[in-house]
Amino acid sequence: MYYLLLFHSGLRWLILPALIWAVFTGWEGRRFDRPFRLADRMAVSTVSILAHIQLLLGFWMYIESPVVKGFWAERSFRWSDPLFFSLIHFGLMVTAIVLITIGSALVKRDMEDRKKFSVVFRYYGLALLIILLAIPWPFSPLAQRPWLRF
């Protein structure tokens, strides 16, 4: 189980820059009214693929996690790490990946380039904000975890 946690934790360092890149691409394309290029499609697809891999790893960890199992056995809703990981982290991350999936699907539709950039900026930008809130950063008041796990 620990190797899953290492991979899940490390994969965020690929997803975050890719997501920031996609949001910036959406902003830049809309701002400068440029055509939706192959690099833009790659940014959207890269984020979507990485996010779905992360989601599958997260589901696997959720099922196997002793922290989550302990939470559901006790069903204690006082503030704690088990509550954060069992409900808040899980719910917010699934919501963010749903937004990424919807944004990716909308971009594949036949629409004008400016609208594609707007969709990427809005959906991926909102997903980025949710993800940044739901990650257990070392400085987070919700739950603290190290920057990197070894």
Summary of the structure (lengths in Angstrom):
residues: 150
radius of gyration: 16.9
end to end distance: 13.7
largest distance: 54.4
contacts: 445
relative contact order: 0.17
helix: 77%
strand: 0%
